[in-house]
Amino acid sequence: MSKLRILYVSSEVDPFLNTSRIADFVRNLPTAMQERGMEIRILVPRFGSINERKNRLHEVVRLSGITIPMGEEEKPLTIKVASIPAAKLQVYFIDNEDYFQRKFVLTDKDGAFYEDNHERAAFFCKGALETVVKLGWSPDVVHCNDWMSSLVPLYISTHYKNHPIFKDSKTIFSPHNSEFDFTFSNDDLLEKVKLGEIEDENLTSLANSDYSAFIKIGAEYADKVVSLENAENSRIQSIIDEFKSKTYQNIAENDLDFFEKLYLELAGN
């Protein structure tokens, strides 16, 4: 039997970037699943605060030449790769000069939230999936972590639903509550999020154009939602409750047996 293939999509992973508990979760869980015999890939944005020389990132030239539709524009995608030495885990970094080559992550030097973070999230999610297509690596399960990855279940359920790489992929969305207080321009948000035949009616969950909107669309389109034990979910509990029929709540981050069983179930094993 072939190895179960798990793709993790996240805003960060230790040791490359660690600003929240997400980074530790996306380091520890994939490592454990790899030790249990699964084949793992991790995809994160290449934020400018990630030191390429120190972390030995290098561009994957054979994956070059991809452009990503962003509204009426096409933005070039650069894919870089590194490994977590202790775990021998492969991490792919989604990069673009306009979106990610800044000294800071989600806020500027004065702490102001970047107004184009919605574009950065949409580009990251689209770029992540195109990277997987280019790799020719078909994941059984795609585990998405927090708001920056929340559009991935939408794209897999719509634009990629018949694509040979993703047609059998199942998705999990885990909100981590790295919340922000910012509302994006609604029209601009929807246009930047769209991909292929996706229409406004597919994006009603994004109506509020804020943090909760991203969590809602991730929960709506994912096959399963996993809410972690130590996440402060008060702001998004109503969303979690709305999708409770497919949600597992208060799961411990280190409950490896739970995650292994869930991955196997989703993959039909």
Buried (B, 14 or more C-beta within 10 A) or exposed (E): EEEBBBBBBBBBBBBBBEEBBBBBBBBBBBBBBBEEEBBBBBBBBBBBBBEBEEBEBEBBEEBEEBEBBBBEEEBBBBBBBBEBEEBEBBBBBBBBEBBBEBEBBBEEEEEEEBEBBBBBBBBBBBBBBBBBBBBEEBBBBBBBBBBBBBBBBBBBBBBBEEBEBBEEBBBBBBBBBBBEEBEBEBEBBBBBBBBEEBEEEBBEBBBBBBBBBBBBBBBBBBBBBBBBEEBEBEBBEEBBEBBEEBBBBEBEBEBBEEBBEBBBEBBEE
